[in-house]
Amino acid sequence: MGGYIMQLQNFSVNDGEGIRTIVFMAGCPLRCAWCSNPEGQTMDNSMVHWMETEDILKELRRQAIFYRNSGGGVTFSGGEATAQPEFLREMVDALYDEGFSLAIETCGQFNFEKLEPVLRKMDLIFMDLKHIDPEQHRKFTGVDNAVILENIRRTSQLGVPFVVRIPSILGVNCDDAAMDGAFAFLRDNAPTASLEFLPYHRYGENKYKELGMDLPDEGFGTPTQEQLDAWKARAAEYGIHVVSYR
Ligand code: SF4
């Protein structure tokens, strides 16, 4: 079997512990207005290709020495890492059996029952919380946040190290009401989760041009370090452990 991917990116250090390979998998159920990986939203564009699972595993095994020496491993990302669940499960099962350290970055919009066996084999799970308000979430991503909130709650109970990420975007979720709402939700529903803020960036603009897509809204912006520091302090007041892998 196999699936649709954008690329395997070796020597990454921002998406889990140690030196890692990121498997960028294609397809996504969301349409975030600020998306920096627009090529990952679909499986049928010029930046996506099919790869056999065994060919991916061979490449990952070639990198194993770097993972061993650094405490690193493989991180599944996207697009949305769970959008091809059978493909994901096939890779995860094989790598888990071979002792690889595994992490996943997900938008949280997935069927929990179907994904639970995969999540349980992870050493680290990253899940986004893009907006605590259902209508704002729908406005900016195309879907409300009911499934995502429930999946954050259930993932918190798995006993797997878990980081909830807030992509922090001026014009979307960088106001006190949105942040306080998110912190209160995490305190009450995901007490085992750590929190990471991901400040907005505009890195993906060339990809929009290459794919013939309209650029993200000019109104989006990056919070200042002072704003981020203030929210980190505020999150700590809720008893939330704040981390950074950047
Ligand atoms: S979840 Fe990620 S890949 Fe999907 S649309 Fe949003 S930012 Fe883009």
Residues whose N, C-alpha, C, O or C-beta is under 5 A from the ligand:
A	BS01	SF4	C28 L30 R31 C32 C35 S36 N37 G40 G78 G79 E80 C107
